Amino acid sequence: MSKARLPTKSMLKGEEGRRPTSRPPADGTLNLVVDPRGRLKACEPRLAELLGANGSARTLHELLGVAALPSELGRALKVARQGRGCRVEVPLKRVDGKLRVEFEVEPHAAGACLVLERLVPGEPGVRPTVYEVQLGGREFGRLRAIGTLRGRVAAHGVRCHEHFAASPEPCAGCPALALKEQPNTKRVSGVIVSGTLPHWVAHAERKDSQVCRVVSVPLAEESVGELFQARVSHLAARSGLSDRERSVFDLVLLGRSFEQIGSVLRITPRTVRFHLGNILAKVGADSRADLFRVLL
């Protein structure tokens, strides 16, 4: 089993001991209660479902789907017995793949109460082929599940752009974001662009009003330019751009100024502006910068 981050003095809630409690945590949390030996005393059904455990689990390690209680959790339970709380993150190797689980561990009359903070299948920075994300409001981007060769593995407490791209904001070109902004649309395709290669061709399909399923395929770096050119050609043909407008369109996308475009095509900057106005109207863009939104 991989080595995990152990509870340290800096992770403890405080120096003074706490009085153990038998009260459950606040509503809406996913928690379980174990005795000092890691035997289950209580467990939220939704938490057991997220971990993929069946109803026969009697101990914490059985609930986590591993052969023995990780030493990191054992130490966290010992800290709880001393009347203090801590946070612990444990990477697990299970039959259905790698999993990282993070608990807030609190003292409890029975031993310890563990509140699930994060549940992340797979490795950080590795985008899976299929995954499900939340669409609604402030919850946008929260991973619901990841598809693996062994089936669907649940996730909790992490957003897709944070996990896959290490970004605090959604990735450019994200089709799930387009679904959020277009509530009457059922399917959207696009190219996900992040700070790391490869880019991804992705298709998002709405499962319901709050969740969508994303299927993504990685693109090699040399394929990105080819795909972009194909998208430009398709948009130009669909919008009915003339040959002259297409020439202006290509140079605008290269970032050329009106004067530079006019010099290459041997027309005045005023004529370039005229053609650009026609191009924007035909493709449905509001500005030069908005052309890239249309293309993505």
Secondary structure per residue as TSV (DSSP state, phi and psi in degrees):
chain	resnum	aa	ss	phi	psi
A	1	M	-	360.0	139.6
A	2	S	-	-65.2	149.8
A	3	K	-	-75.3	133.9
A	4	A	-	-111.4	171.7
A	5	R	B	-74.3	121.8
A	6	L	-	-85.7	150.8
A	7	P	-	-63.4	129.3
A	8	T	-	-120.7	175.4
A	9	K	G	-59.5	-36.3
A	10	S	G	-70.4	-16.5
A	11	M	G	-90.1	-10.6
A	12	L	S	-73.8	152.3
A	13	K	S	-71.6	-28.5
A	14	G	-	-179.7	167.8
A	15	E	S	-79.1	-31.4
A	16	E	S	-81.3	146.6
A	17	G	-	-69.7	157.9
A	18	R	-	-113.0	153.1
A	19	R	-	-78.4	124.6
A	20	P	-	-59.8	146.6
A	21	T	B	-121.8	152.5
A	22	S	-	-107.8	1.9
A	23	R	S	-77.6	144.2
A	24	P	-	-73.8	157.1
A	25	P	-	-64.1	175.9
A	26	A	-	-60.8	153.3
A	27	D	T	-58.2	146.7
A	28	G	T	94.7	-12.9
A	29	T	-	-86.2	155.3
A	30	L	-	-104.7	112.5
A	31	N	E	-140.9	164.3
A	32	L	E	-144.9	159.5
A	33	V	E	-123.3	132.7
A	34	V	E	-129.8	157.3
A	35	D	-	-85.7	176.6
A	36	P	T	-58.4	-20.9
A	37	R	T	-94.4	4.3
A	38	G	-	86.5	13.6
A	39	R	B	-83.8	136.0
A	40	L	E	-69.9	132.5
A	41	K	E	-110.2	-29.3
A	42	A	E	-161.5	149.4
A	43	C	E	-155.4	131.3
A	44	E	-	-63.3	130.9
A	45	P	H	-56.3	-37.7
A	46	R	H	-64.8	-35.9
A	47	L	H	-65.4	-45.0
A	48	A	H	-61.0	-37.8
A	49	E	H	-65.1	-43.3
A	50	L	H	-60.9	-38.2
A	51	L	T	-80.4	-4.7
A	52	G	T	72.5	24.3
A	53	A	-	-88.1	147.5
A	54	N	-	-90.9	176.5
A	55	G	T	-71.3	-4.7
A	56	S	T	-89.8	-4.6
A	57	A	-	-63.5	127.0
A	58	R	-	-116.3	-13.4
A	59	T	B	-129.8	166.0
A	60	L	H	-64.6	-41.1
A	61	H	H	-68.9	-32.4
A	62	E	H	-66.8	-38.5
A	63	L	H	-63.2	-37.2
A	64	L	H	-80.4	-10.7
A	65	G	T	77.2	30.4
A	66	V	S	-123.6	164.5
A	67	A	S	-72.3	-31.2
A	68	A	S	-147.1	158.7
A	69	L	-	-65.3	122.0
A	70	P	-	-57.4	141.3
A	71	S	H	-61.0	-30.5
A	72	E	H	-61.9	-42.1
A	73	L	H	-71.4	-35.6
A	74	G	H	-58.7	-41.7
A	75	R	H	-68.3	-37.3
A	76	A	H	-63.8	-38.4
A	77	L	H	-65.2	-35.8
A	78	K	H	-65.6	-39.7
A	79	V	H	-61.8	-40.9
A	80	A	H	-64.2	-36.9
A	81	R	H	-64.5	-24.6
A	82	Q	T	-84.0	4.1
A	83	G	T	85.0	18.7
A	84	R	-	-123.5	159.8
A	85	G	-	-110.3	159.7
A	86	C	E	-156.7	169.3
A	87	R	E	-114.7	136.8
A	88	V	E	-135.0	137.1
A	89	E	E	-117.2	128.9
A	90	V	E	-129.9	120.2
A	91	P	E	-82.8	133.3
A	92	L	E	-119.7	147.1
A	93	K	E	-109.6	109.8
A	94	R	E	-115.1	173.1
A	95	V	T	-61.1	-35.9
A	96	D	T	-90.2	12.5
A	97	G	E	120.2	-177.0
A	98	K	E	-79.3	148.7
A	99	L	E	-147.6	137.1
A	100	R	E	-114.6	126.7
A	101	V	E	-124.9	137.2
A	102	E	E	-125.4	126.4
A	103	F	E	-118.7	146.7
A	104	E	E	-95.7	118.7
A	105	V	E	-104.9	124.5
A	106	E	E	-123.7	150.0
A	107	P	E	-62.2	147.3
A	108	H	E	-147.3	152.9
A	109	A	T	-58.7	-32.4
A	110	A	T	-82.8	-16.7
A	111	G	E	153.4	-74.0
A	112	A	E	-155.8	147.6
A	113	C	E	-109.8	127.0
A	114	L	E	-110.7	120.1
A	115	V	E	-104.8	123.2
A	116	L	E	-71.1	124.3
A	117	E	E	-101.7	-45.8
A	118	R	E	-144.0	143.8
A	119	L	E	-139.0	109.2
A	120	V	E	-126.2	108.4
A	121	P	E	-78.7	150.7
A	122	G	S	83.3	-175.1
A	123	E	-	-101.0	144.0
A	124	P	T	-58.5	140.6
A	125	G	T	82.4	-2.4
A	126	V	-	-107.3	114.0
A	127	R	-	-86.7	126.5
A	128	P	-	-78.1	172.0
A	129	T	S	-75.2	-37.5
A	130	V	E	-132.0	133.7
A	131	Y	E	-154.6	161.0
A	132	E	E	-116.9	137.3
A	133	V	E	-132.1	156.4
A	134	Q	E	-78.8	142.7
A	135	L	-	-104.2	-33.3
A	136	G	S	-76.3	132.9
A	137	G	G	47.0	-132.5
A	138	R	G	-69.6	-14.5
A	139	E	G	-85.7	2.0
A	140	F	T	-56.0	136.4
A	141	G	T	90.1	-7.4
A	142	R	B	-68.3	127.0
A	143	L	E	-68.1	130.6
A	144	R	E	-99.8	-36.0
A	145	A	E	-167.2	158.6
A	146	I	E	-125.7	136.4
A	147	G	E	-87.3	131.8
A	148	T	E	-125.6	176.1
A	149	L	T	-62.5	-22.2
A	150	R	T	-99.6	7.7
A	151	G	E	119.8	-162.1
A	152	R	E	-90.5	125.8
A	153	V	E	-115.8	126.0
A	154	A	E	-71.8	156.4
A	155	A	-	-133.4	159.9
A	156	H	B	-156.7	135.9
A	157	G	S	78.7	17.8
A	158	V	-	-143.4	144.8
A	159	R	B	-97.7	150.7
A	160	C	H	-61.1	-43.2
A	161	H	H	-70.5	-28.2
A	162	E	H	-70.1	-42.8
A	163	H	H	-78.0	-45.7
A	164	F	H	-82.4	-38.0
A	165	A	H	-117.7	2.6
A	166	A	-	51.6	40.7
A	167	S	-	-119.9	137.2
A	168	P	S	-75.0	-13.6
A	169	E	S	-117.3	154.4
A	170	P	-	-57.2	148.6
A	171	C	-	-70.3	147.2
A	172	A	B	-63.3	139.4
A	173	G	T	80.9	7.3
A	174	C	-	-65.4	119.9
A	175	P	H	-69.4	-26.2
A	176	A	H	-65.5	-37.8
A	177	L	H	-64.8	-37.6
A	178	A	H	-63.6	-38.4
A	179	L	H	-64.8	-38.7
A	180	K	H	-61.4	-41.5
A	181	E	H	-80.5	-14.2
A	182	Q	-	-124.9	79.0
A	183	P	T	-60.6	-20.7
A	184	N	T	-92.5	-1.5
A	185	T	-	-91.2	137.1
A	186	K	-	-96.9	-31.1
A	187	R	E	-139.7	141.3
A	188	V	E	-143.5	139.5
A	189	S	E	-117.1	155.1
A	190	G	E	-173.4	180.0
A	191	V	E	-111.2	117.5
A	192	I	E	-81.0	123.0
A	193	V	B	-116.8	122.8
A	194	S	-	-131.2	-176.8
A	195	G	S	-72.4	-9.6
A	196	T	S	-119.9	147.2
A	197	L	S	-92.1	155.5
A	198	P	-	-83.1	163.9
A	199	H	E	-74.4	168.7
A	200	W	E	-131.5	132.0
A	201	V	E	-83.1	123.7
A	202	A	E	-131.0	146.3
A	203	H	E	-126.5	123.0
A	204	A	E	-110.2	134.0
A	205	E	E	-129.6	131.0
A	206	R	E	-71.0	124.6
A	207	K	S	-83.5	-42.0
A	208	D	S	-155.4	-166.6
A	209	S	S	-68.3	-16.9
A	210	Q	S	-115.7	-14.1
A	211	V	E	-134.6	140.7
A	212	C	E	-129.5	157.0
A	213	R	E	-108.4	128.2
A	214	V	E	-113.2	128.6
A	215	V	E	-112.6	123.5
A	216	S	E	-127.5	148.6
A	217	V	E	-130.2	127.6
A	218	P	E	-70.3	147.0
A	219	L	E	-113.1	131.5
A	220	A	-	-67.8	153.0
A	221	E	H	-56.7	-40.4
A	222	E	H	-69.7	-17.7
A	223	S	H	-84.6	-18.0
A	224	V	H	-63.1	-46.0
A	225	G	H	-63.0	-40.6
A	226	E	H	-64.2	-41.2
A	227	L	H	-65.6	-41.1
A	228	F	H	-62.9	-44.4
A	229	Q	H	-63.4	-38.1
A	230	A	H	-64.1	-39.6
A	231	R	H	-66.1	-40.0
A	232	V	H	-62.0	-46.0
A	233	S	H	-63.2	-41.2
A	234	H	H	-64.8	-43.8
A	235	L	H	-65.5	-40.4
A	236	A	H	-64.1	-43.2
A	237	A	H	-67.3	-42.3
A	238	R	H	-66.5	-32.3
A	239	S	H	-87.7	-7.3
A	240	G	T	71.9	37.0
A	241	L	-	-70.0	140.2
A	242	S	-	-74.5	171.1
A	243	D	H	-60.0	-41.4
A	244	R	H	-67.2	-42.7
A	245	E	H	-63.4	-36.8
A	246	R	H	-65.4	-38.8
A	247	S	H	-63.8	-43.4
A	248	V	H	-64.5	-42.1
A	249	F	H	-56.1	-48.6
A	250	D	H	-61.3	-41.7
A	251	L	H	-72.5	-33.9
A	252	V	H	-62.5	-42.3
A	253	L	H	-66.3	-22.6
A	254	L	T	-83.6	-1.6
A	255	G	T	84.6	16.6
A	256	R	-	-74.3	148.5
A	257	S	-	-79.4	168.8
A	258	F	H	-59.5	-40.5
A	259	E	H	-65.6	-42.1
A	260	Q	H	-66.4	-41.0
A	261	I	H	-64.8	-43.1
A	262	G	H	-61.4	-39.2
A	263	S	H	-65.9	-41.4
A	264	V	H	-67.6	-42.5
A	265	L	H	-92.6	-3.8
A	266	R	T	61.1	48.4
A	267	I	-	-134.4	166.0
A	268	T	-	-79.1	155.5
A	269	P	H	-56.4	-33.9
A	270	R	H	-63.1	-39.7
A	271	T	H	-68.6	-35.2
A	272	V	H	-60.5	-45.1
A	273	R	H	-60.4	-39.4
A	274	F	H	-62.0	-47.1
A	275	H	H	-64.2	-39.9
A	276	L	H	-63.5	-38.8
A	277	G	H	-59.7	-41.7
A	278	N	H	-65.5	-40.0
A	279	I	H	-62.9	-47.4
A	280	L	H	-60.8	-40.5
A	281	A	H	-66.1	-40.0
A	282	K	H	-71.8	-37.8
A	283	V	H	-89.9	-10.4
A	284	G	T	83.7	33.1
A	285	A	-	-109.3	154.3
A	286	D	S	-93.6	-22.3
A	287	S	S	-159.8	176.2
A	288	R	T	-59.3	-44.2
A	289	A	T	-64.1	-33.4
A	290	D	H	-69.8	-16.5
A	291	L	H	-58.9	-35.8
A	292	F	H	-71.2	-32.0
A	293	R	H	-63.6	-43.1
A	294	V	H	-62.8	-39.8
A	295	L	H	-69.3	-35.0
A	296	L	-	-83.2	360.0
